[in-house]
């Protein structure tokens, strides 16, 4: 478990990217303003569908956390949840350079929930820490 009561991170992704994580493309790379210092290997990654859905589609265990340049992220090839072209578009859309560092999460044993969980917790582009309080709020919302 991470520090300060953190048990994982809610990661905002497009629906298609989430589906790729479920289908053997377990590397998620994203730009963040602040790297999540309270996160640890073994914590959970919760996959939050961006846009109108505002739902958690599933989760997986964090098998690896690193900070790598966008250019270095390409080495993951088919394991990366983005294609090379999508990565280029993402870097440009964020106004970043390939030499800028990204948060890289390796997700292990990702499972898709039978029924997505509604999530009214605000999830910014950097994601949101999952704690017992946040998890309880999400469970209560779906009871």
C-alpha positions as CSV (number, residue, x, y, z in Angstrom):
1,X,0.0,0.0,0.0
2,X,1.2,3.5,-0.8
3,X,1.7,6.1,1.9
4,X,-0.8,8.4,3.7
5,X,-3.7,6.0,3.2
6,X,-3.4,5.8,-0.5
7,X,-4.4,2.4,-1.9
8,X,-4.3,3.3,-5.6
9,X,-5.0,5.9,-8.3
10,X,-8.0,6.6,-10.5
11,X,-6.6,7.1,-14.0
12,X,-8.7,9.0,-16.6
13,X,-8.6,7.4,-20.0
14,X,-10.7,7.3,-23.1
15,X,-12.9,4.2,-23.4
16,X,-10.9,2.7,-26.3
17,X,-7.6,3.0,-24.3
18,X,-9.2,1.3,-21.3
19,X,-10.3,-1.6,-23.6
20,X,-6.7,-2.0,-24.8
21,X,-5.5,-2.2,-21.2
22,X,-7.9,-5.1,-20.7
23,X,-6.5,-6.8,-23.9
24,X,-2.8,-7.1,-23.3
25,X,-1.6,-3.5,-23.6
26,X,-0.9,-2.9,-19.9
27,X,1.4,0.1,-20.1
28,X,-0.3,3.5,-19.4
29,X,1.8,6.6,-20.0
30,X,0.5,10.1,-19.2
31,X,1.7,13.6,-18.5
32,X,1.0,14.8,-15.0
33,X,1.7,18.1,-13.3
34,X,2.9,16.4,-10.1
35,X,4.2,12.8,-9.9
36,X,2.2,10.8,-7.4
37,X,4.6,10.3,-4.6
38,X,2.2,8.4,-2.4
39,X,1.7,5.6,-4.9
40,X,3.6,2.3,-4.6
41,X,3.9,-1.0,-6.6
42,X,1.1,-3.3,-5.4
43,X,-1.4,-0.5,-5.2
44,X,-4.4,-0.5,-7.6
45,X,-5.0,1.4,-10.8
46,X,-8.7,2.2,-11.3
47,X,-9.6,2.8,-14.9
48,X,-12.0,5.9,-15.2
49,X,-13.7,6.5,-18.5
50,X,-13.3,10.2,-19.4
51,X,-16.1,12.1,-21.0
52,X,-19.8,11.8,-20.2
53,X,-19.6,8.3,-18.7
54,X,-18.0,9.2,-15.4
55,X,-17.6,5.6,-14.5
56,X,-14.9,3.2,-13.3
57,X,-14.7,0.4,-15.9
58,X,-12.2,-1.8,-14.0
59,X,-9.0,-2.1,-12.2
60,X,-5.6,-3.8,-12.0
61,X,-2.6,-4.0,-9.8
62,X,0.4,-1.6,-10.3
63,X,3.3,-3.8,-11.2
64,X,5.6,-0.9,-12.1
65,X,5.8,2.8,-11.7
66,X,8.4,4.9,-13.6
67,X,9.0,8.4,-15.0
68,X,10.3,8.3,-18.5
69,X,10.5,10.7,-21.4
70,X,7.8,10.4,-24.1
71,X,10.5,9.3,-26.5
72,X,11.6,6.5,-24.2
73,X,8.0,5.3,-23.7
74,X,8.1,4.1,-27.3
75,X,10.2,1.1,-26.3
76,X,7.1,-0.6,-24.9
77,X,5.8,-1.1,-28.4
78,X,2.7,-3.3,-28.5
79,X,2.4,-3.3,-24.7
80,X,1.8,0.5,-24.7
81,X,-1.9,1.4,-24.6
82,X,-1.3,4.1,-27.2
83,X,0.0,3.5,-30.7
84,X,3.1,5.5,-31.7
85,X,0.9,7.9,-33.8
86,X,-1.5,8.4,-30.8
87,X,1.4,9.1,-28.5
88,X,2.7,11.8,-31.0
89,X,-0.8,13.4,-31.1
90,X,-1.0,13.2,-27.3
91,X,2.4,14.9,-26.8
92,X,1.4,17.6,-29.2
93,X,-2.1,18.1,-27.8
94,X,-0.5,18.6,-24.3
95,X,1.9,21.2,-25.7
96,X,4.8,19.0,-24.5
97,X,8.1,17.7,-26.1
98,X,9.2,14.1,-26.5
99,X,12.0,14.9,-24.0
100,X,9.4,15.7,-21.2
101,X,8.8,13.0,-18.6
102,X,5.6,11.0,-18.3
103,X,4.2,8.9,-15.5
104,X,4.3,5.3,-16.7
105,X,2.2,2.7,-15.0
106,X,2.5,-1.0,-15.7
107,X,-0.9,-2.6,-14.9
108,X,-1.1,-6.3,-14.1
109,X,-4.1,-8.6,-14.0
110,X,-6.5,-5.9,-15.2
111,X,-10.2,-6.9,-14.8
112,X,-13.2,-5.3,-16.3
113,X,-16.1,-4.9,-13.9
114,X,-19.3,-6.7,-14.9
115,X,-21.1,-3.5,-14.3
116,X,-19.2,-0.2,-14.4
117,X,-19.2,1.8,-11.1
118,X,-20.6,5.3,-11.2
119,X,-18.0,7.8,-9.9
120,X,-19.0,11.3,-9.0
121,X,-15.6,11.9,-7.4
122,X,-13.8,14.7,-9.4
123,X,-11.0,13.1,-11.5
124,X,-8.6,15.6,-13.0
125,X,-6.2,14.9,-15.9
126,X,-3.5,13.8,-13.3
127,X,-5.9,11.2,-11.8
128,X,-7.0,11.1,-8.2
129,X,-5.7,9.0,-5.3
130,X,-7.9,6.2,-4.2
131,X,-8.2,6.0,-0.4
132,X,-10.6,4.1,1.9
133,X,-12.8,7.2,2.1
134,X,-13.0,7.6,-1.7
135,X,-13.6,3.9,-2.2
136,X,-16.4,4.0,0.4
137,X,-18.0,7.0,-1.3
138,X,-18.0,5.2,-4.7
139,X,-19.4,2.0,-3.1
140,X,-22.2,4.0,-1.4
141,X,-23.0,5.7,-4.7
142,X,-23.5,2.4,-6.4
143,X,-25.6,0.7,-3.6
